[in-house]
Amino acid sequence: MLKNPCFLCLLGLYAWLALTLTWSPDPEHGLRLLRGSRFLLIVPALLPLMRHAGLLLAAVCSGVFIQNAAQFSKWMFIQDYFGGGLEHHPGFTGLWFILAIGILLTYPSPGETPRLSQRFSAMFPTMGITITGARSILLGGATSLLLLTGLTLVFRRSGWKITSVAGIFMLVLLCAPLFMPQTPMAERVSDAFEGLQSNSQMTEVDAPGLEEIRYVWWEIAMTHWRDAWLIGDGLGSAEQRIHESPRLLEATNGGTEKTYLLRDDYHSLFVTVCAESGAVGLVLLSTWLGLLARQIRRAGPLSMALYMGFIGYLIFSVFNTTIFSGRVVSLPLTIMALSSHALPRSRSLSDAIRHEEYFS
């Protein structure tokens, strides 16, 4: 790991964020945010298990199916339900749904192409994305499926016909609720477009609504970033900056009403890192993501699945801050572990434990 530039760059990013605590107006809160960095231990925990990568991937898909079962059960009994199953934040589980779709559509069994049943079982996490109502997950899932289908049709490798058919089917299944009346996903996407339009027409004295407030947070962040563009305001500063905004103070009556307008980050990984750690942090973040994208090519037959998960994470990060919550940062760290080295030939557990190295 100490020779892996991707791992070292992420370690450097967390180190720089920790250093910014020295000039943060709220270092105690910033220190709490850094707790997510402990999930870096996922990489050394998983690397020795790469001989059993197939079992790890099966575990990921099994966990996703459990969440889907919880989703479908709630959807049947709760009117207008949308959510992520057993997780209260639907976007957190939706990220793993995108990775599972990639695994089920592209990763082969030992020495074989993916089975037909495996490919079409991807419909469960695909339907799960629509039930989450998470718009960034829908965008990430649709983008990754478009990439998969396009590359499959261009390169036409073994099994390309059934893979492209399955990819198109999943894409249609994913986007179908957008054209159905009164579905949670269609309503939330419509609200997002209306919020974008209304935000462009708002003045500085207008009170932002639920769909406009994200843009207000980003404007606050960029205003403060211009004052400390190189090193930022310091990790943990977002909460104080947002709570001090005259516009939000008036809209929330000093913080006693409409508390959904107040939060402790800027609701975007890139905006938060830029405002709190400046250009230095943004360069480290961009370098880490670029190195991870390049590293995924090493994963052989797993590369396409990991790219789908990576694209989902990248798009989700535009609209959410994703390196402080362990439930989210565990996804790119799992992708890092699976792509750090070329995976050994897939083998069953019974084959692996008979290998002589286990008895030496």
Stockholm file with secondary structure:
# STOCKHOLM 1.0

chainA/1-360         MLKNPCFLCLLGLYAWLALTLTWSPDPEHGLRLLRGSRFLLIVPALLPLMRHAGLLLAAVCSGVFIQNAAQFSKWMFIQDYFGGGLEHHPGFTGLWFILAIGILLTYPSPGETPRLSQRFSAMFPTMGITITGARSILLGGATSLLLLTGLTLVFRRSGWKITSVAGIFMLVLLCAPLFMPQTPMAERVSDAFEGLQSNSQMTEVDAPGLEEIRYVWWEIAMTHWRDAWLIGDGLGSAEQRIHESPRLLEATNGGTEKTYLLRDDYHSLFVTVCAESGAVGLVLLSTWLGLLARQIRRAGPLSMALYMGFIGYLIFSVFNTTIFSGRVVSLPLTIMALSSHALPRSRSLSDAIRHEEYFS
#=GR chainA/1-360 SS CTTCHHHHHHHHHHHHHHHGGGGCSCHHHHHHHGGGGGGGGHHHHHGGGGGGHHHHHHHHHHHHHHHHHHHHHHHHHSTTCCCCSSSSCHHHHHHHHHHHHHHHHHCCCTTSCCCHHHHHTTHHHHHHHHHHTCHHHHHHHHHHHHHHHHHHHHHCCTTHHHHHHHHHHHHHHHHGGGGSTTCHHHHHHHHHHHHHHHHHHCCTTSCCCTTTHHHHHHHHHHHHHHHSTTTCSCTTHHHHHHHHCHHHHHHTTTTTSCGGGCCSSCSCHHHHHHHHHHHHHHHHHHHHHHHHHHHGGGGGGGHHHHHHHHHHHHHHHHHSCCSSCHHHHHHHHHHHHHHSSCCCCCCCHHHHHTSGGGGC
#=GC SS_cons         CTTCHHHHHHHHHHHHHHHGGGGCSCHHHHHHHGGGGGGGGHHHHHGGGGGGHHHHHHHHHHHHHHHHHHHHHHHHHSTTCCCCSSSSCHHHHHHHHHHHHHHHHHCCCTTSCCCHHHHHTTHHHHHHHHHHTCHHHHHHHHHHHHHHHHHHHHHCCTTHHHHHHHHHHHHHHHHGGGGSTTCHHHHHHHHHHHHHHHHHHCCTTSCCCTTTHHHHHHHHHHHHHHHSTTTCSCTTHHHHHHHHCHHHHHHTTTTTSCGGGCCSSCSCHHHHHHHHHHHHHHHHHHHHHHHHHHHGGGGGGGHHHHHHHHHHHHHHHHHSCCSSCHHHHHHHHHHHHHHSSCCCCCCCHHHHHTSGGGGC
//
